[in-house]
């Protein structure tokens, strides 16, 4: 398990990965799994609580202010939004923006329906190759985050799905608090951190651009294992 953060200028490898991430463009939206594209292109999914900063992270990654729509009422987005990555005529991956979860004002029926859709996506979607779980660094992994991880634990443990936990809003913590947040996330992930699992932890801040280069490099590395992985230090 690794942790990474990049408050400094991006490296040449990160710049190349960011250039790839900047190609992100909207493809389609789906309210159920059957509406998602067929084929073999890998999907790199972003998921997290409704106020964890998921839309801000996607927009920072793509350098597009409103690529991922951040609703004024968290939890209202109830679709899977797909964005194509790579060449315009031949994308090499999709970025999947999954609905946020955990917001109290969403009707119970909608919550239950989306819990099932997301559980099925995480447990069974064949195209899912990597998952970025956005977690508010000030709160750590909540019971809902842990419940979501349960749906994908087996696939992560076998190495079928790669996992990156992005600790968002890291700019609101001092250095000691950041270290504590990474340590707590490491402990929380121990149950699925097998020898074959590919799991990372990243300190992230969209406003400060902290971790954006590492995030892009990690995603690109998931598609091309031979490429350098994100700059990381063992924890």
C-alpha positions as a Python dict, from the first residue, in 0.01 Angstrom:
ca = {
    (1, 'X'): (0, 0, 0),
    (2, 'X'): (136, 340, -94),
    (3, 'X'): (71, 704, -18),
    (4, 'X'): (144, 998, -244),
    (5, 'X'): (112, 1374, -261),
    (6, 'X'): (248, 1629, -506),
    (7, 'X'): (246, 1989, -381),
    (8, 'X'): (550, 2062, -602),
    (9, 'X'): (566, 2125, -976),
    (10, 'X'): (462, 1819, -1179),
    (11, 'X'): (735, 1591, -1312),
    (12, 'X'): (766, 1522, -1687),
    (13, 'X'): (582, 1192, -1633),
    (14, 'X'): (303, 1371, -1448),
    (15, 'X'): (277, 1635, -1720),
    (16, 'X'): (234, 1364, -1982),
    (17, 'X'): (-35, 1195, -1771),
    (18, 'X'): (-209, 1529, -1715),
    (19, 'X'): (-211, 1596, -2089),
    (20, 'X'): (-389, 1264, -2131),
    (21, 'X'): (-637, 1346, -1852),
    (22, 'X'): (-711, 1683, -2014),
    (23, 'X'): (-866, 1497, -2310),
    (24, 'X'): (-1166, 1401, -2094),
    (25, 'X'): (-1497, 1483, -2260),
    (26, 'X'): (-1857, 1388, -2186),
    (27, 'X'): (-1977, 1069, -2351),
    (28, 'X'): (-2307, 955, -2205),
    (29, 'X'): (-2520, 924, -1892),
    (30, 'X'): (-2691, 610, -1764),
    (31, 'X'): (-2953, 549, -1498),
    (32, 'X'): (-2901, 172, -1502),
    (33, 'X'): (-2619, -65, -1589),
    (34, 'X'): (-2784, -185, -1910),
    (35, 'X'): (-2745, 164, -2057),
    (36, 'X'): (-2366, 163, -2025),
    (37, 'X'): (-2154, 105, -2339),
    (38, 'X'): (-2069, -244, -2447),
    (39, 'X'): (-1716, -338, -2542),
    (40, 'X'): (-1383, -384, -2368),
    (41, 'X'): (-1268, -32, -2284),
    (42, 'X'): (-1166, -8, -1917),
    (43, 'X'): (-1358, 220, -1684),
    (44, 'X'): (-1191, 419, -1409),
    (45, 'X'): (-1464, 506, -1160),
    (46, 'X'): (-1485, 793, -911),
    (47, 'X'): (-1710, 750, -610),
    (48, 'X'): (-1756, 908, -269),
    (49, 'X'): (-1991, 1075, -26),
    (50, 'X'): (-2196, 1359, -171),
    (51, 'X'): (-1983, 1629, -8),
    (52, 'X'): (-1641, 1464, -41),
    (53, 'X'): (-1531, 1679, -336),
    (54, 'X'): (-1573, 1423, -616),
    (55, 'X'): (-1682, 1669, -886),
    (56, 'X'): (-1405, 1912, -791),
    (57, 'X'): (-1147, 1632, -819),
    (58, 'X'): (-1266, 1529, -1165),
    (59, 'X'): (-1273, 1889, -1285),
    (60, 'X'): (-924, 1954, -1147),
    (61, 'X'): (-794, 1640, -1316),
    (62, 'X'): (-943, 1737, -1653),
    (63, 'X'): (-875, 2111, -1608),
    (64, 'X'): (-1238, 2178, -1695),
    (65, 'X'): (-1441, 2389, -1453),
    (66, 'X'): (-1775, 2216, -1514),
    (67, 'X'): (-1696, 1881, -1676),
    (68, 'X'): (-1842, 1704, -1373),
    (69, 'X'): (-2150, 1888, -1250),
    (70, 'X'): (-2157, 1972, -881),
    (71, 'X'): (-2520, 2009, -777),
    (72, 'X'): (-2612, 2278, -526),
    (73, 'X'): (-2805, 2002, -350),
    (74, 'X'): (-2559, 1718, -280),
    (75, 'X'): (-2691, 1371, -353),
    (76, 'X'): (-2934, 1479, -626),
    (77, 'X'): (-2727, 1339, -914),
    (78, 'X'): (-2864, 990, -971),
    (79, 'X'): (-2688, 880, -1288),
    (80, 'X'): (-2358, 730, -1393),
    (81, 'X'): (-2184, 983, -1615),
    (82, 'X'): (-1915, 858, -1852),
    (83, 'X'): (-1633, 1064, -1999),
    (84, 'X'): (-1404, 942, -2276),
    (85, 'X'): (-1026, 963, -2235),
    (86, 'X'): (-762, 954, -2505),
    (87, 'X'): (-770, 1024, -2880),
    (88, 'X'): (-1097, 1166, -3015),
    (89, 'X'): (-1138, 894, -3276),
    (90, 'X'): (-1022, 605, -3056),
    (91, 'X'): (-1057, 659, -2678),
    (92, 'X'): (-856, 422, -2463),
    (93, 'X'): (-1063, 443, -2143),
    (94, 'X'): (-1375, 584, -1983),
    (95, 'X'): (-1390, 785, -1663),
    (96, 'X'): (-1707, 692, -1473),
    (97, 'X'): (-1856, 946, -1232),
    (98, 'X'): (-2077, 750, -994),
    (99, 'X'): (-2353, 917, -789),
    (100, 'X'): (-2260, 1054, -449),
    (101, 'X'): (-2407, 882, -148),
    (102, 'X'): (-2500, 954, 211),
    (103, 'X'): (-2699, 1277, 178),
    (104, 'X'): (-3001, 1278, 408),
    (105, 'X'): (-3249, 1470, 188),
    (106, 'X'): (-3258, 1206, -88),
    (107, 'X'): (-3579, 1003, -80),
    (108, 'X'): (-3543, 656, 70),
    (109, 'X'): (-3666, 484, -246),
    (110, 'X'): (-3402, 659, -456),
    (111, 'X'): (-3135, 572, -202),
    (112, 'X'): (-3223, 204, -207),
    (113, 'X'): (-3237, 192, -585),
    (114, 'X'): (-2899, 358, -623),
    (115, 'X'): (-2743, 149, -352),
    (116, 'X'): (-2833, -156, -559),
    (117, 'X'): (-2718, -5, -889),
    (118, 'X'): (-2383, 98, -740),
    (119, 'X'): (-2339, -234, -561),
    (120, 'X'): (-2399, -418, -889),
    (121, 'X'): (-2162, -188, -1076),
    (122, 'X'): (-1882, -230, -821),
    (123, 'X'): (-1928, -604, -781),
    (124, 'X'): (-2004, -710, -1139),
    (125, 'X'): (-1921, -447, -1402),
    (126, 'X'): (-1662, -628, -1613),
    (127, 'X'): (-1511, -307, -1753),
    (128, 'X'): (-1429, -166, -1410),
    (129, 'X'): (-1051, -157, -1390),
    (130, 'X'): (-984, 102, -1122),
    (131, 'X'): (-1173, 280, -846),
    (132, 'X'): (-1095, 620, -693),
    (133, 'X'): (-1271, 657, -358),
    (134, 'X'): (-1295, 1022, -253),
    (135, 'X'): (-1287, 1063, 126),
    (136, 'X'): (-1295, 1391, 320),
    (137, 'X'): (-955, 1389, 493),
    (138, 'X'): (-1107, 1559, 799),
    (139, 'X'): (-1356, 1276, 852),
    (140, 'X'): (-1169, 968, 735),
    (141, 'X'): (-1347, 659, 605),
    (142, 'X'): (-1705, 664, 733),
    (143, 'X'): (-1927, 356, 780),
    (144, 'X'): (-2083, 427, 438),
    (145, 'X'): (-1738, 435, 277),
    (146, 'X'): (-1654, 104, 440),
    (147, 'X'): (-1984, -42, 323),
    (148, 'X'): (-1904, 61, -33),
    (149, 'X'): (-1560, -98, -7),
    (150, 'X'): (-1729, -423, 95),
    (151, 'X'): (-1890, -440, -249),
    (152, 'X'): (-1555, -428, -424),
    (153, 'X'): (-1330, -590, -163),
    (154, 'X'): (-1302, -926, -338),
    (155, 'X'): (-1215, -771, -674),
    (156, 'X'): (-959, -540, -516),
    (157, 'X'): (-809, -822, -312),
    (158, 'X'): (-749, -1033, -622),
    (159, 'X'): (-601, -741, -815),
    (160, 'X'): (-885, -735, -1067),
    (161, 'X'): (-979, -379, -967),
    (162, 'X'): (-718, -127, -856),
    (163, 'X'): (-804, 113, -573),
    (164, 'X'): (-692, 464, -485),
    (165, 'X'): (-828, 643, -178),
    (166, 'X'): (-799, 1017, -235),
    (167, 'X'): (-810, 1210, 92),
    (168, 'X'): (-970, 1534, -26),
    (169, 'X'): (-959, 1883, 123),
    (170, 'X'): (-608, 1810, 247),
    (171, 'X'): (-529, 2182, 237),
    (172, 'X'): (-753, 2224, 542),
    (173, 'X'): (-518, 2006, 750),
    (174, 'X'): (-172, 2086, 882),
    (175, 'X'): (117, 1849, 816),
    (176, 'X'): (67, 1650, 1137),
    (177, 'X'): (-305, 1611, 1068),
    (178, 'X'): (-232, 1497, 713),
    (179, 'X'): (5, 1231, 843),
    (180, 'X'): (-259, 1115, 1090),
    (181, 'X'): (-524, 1100, 813),
    (182, 'X'): (-302, 882, 593),
    (183, 'X'): (-221, 651, 885),
    (184, 'X'): (-590, 612, 973),
    (185, 'X'): (-680, 531, 612),
    (186, 'X'): (-401, 275, 598),
    (187, 'X'): (-540, 95, 901),
    (188, 'X'): (-893, 108, 761),
    (189, 'X'): (-780, -61, 438),
    (190, 'X'): (-582, -342, 599),
    (191, 'X'): (-863, -593, 555),
    (192, 'X'): (-842, -578, 176),
    (193, 'X'): (-468, -508, 143),
    (194, 'X'): (-363, -851, 14),
    (195, 'X'): (-37, -929, -164),
    (196, 'X'): (-214, -907, -502),
    (197, 'X'): (-411, -589, -427),
    (198, 'X'): (-308, -260, -589),
    (199, 'X'): (-408, 4, -332),
    (200, 'X'): (-288, 360, -293),
    (201, 'X'): (-364, 655, -66),
    (202, 'X'): (-334, 1011, -192),
    (203, 'X'): (-353, 1348, -16),
    (204, 'X'): (-556, 1570, -247),
    (205, 'X'): (-673, 1929, -272),
    (206, 'X'): (-845, 2055, -586),
    (207, 'X'): (-813, 2428, -499),
    (208, 'X'): (-441, 2394, -426),
    (209, 'X'): (-380, 2143, -708),
    (210, 'X'): (-221, 1911, -452),
    (211, 'X'): (-205, 1552, -571),
    (212, 'X'): (-353, 1626, -916),
    (213, 'X'): (-38, 1516, -1099),
    (214, 'X'): (-13, 1199, -891),
    (215, 'X'): (-379, 1121, -957),
    (216, 'X'): (-334, 1154, -1333),
    (217, 'X'): (-18, 944, -1326),
    (218, 'X'): (-187, 672, -1122),
    (219, 'X'): (-485, 650, -1359),
    (220, 'X'): (-260, 640, -1663),
    (221, 'X'): (-45, 375, -1498),
    (222, 'X'): (-349, 159, -1435),
    (223, 'X'): (-399, 138, -1811),
    (224, 'X'): (-32, 89, -1894),
    (225, 'X'): (135, -120, -1619),
    (226, 'X'): (474, -72, -1782),
    (227, 'X'): (452, 305, -1738),
    (228, 'X'): (593, 462, -1419),
    (229, 'X'): (353, 450, -1127),
    (230, 'X'): (265, 759, -925),
    (231, 'X'): (547, 901, -715),
    (232, 'X'): (490, 735, -380),
    (233, 'X'): (656, 655, -53),
    (234, 'X'): (594, 333, 144),
    (235, 'X'): (385, 370, 455),
}
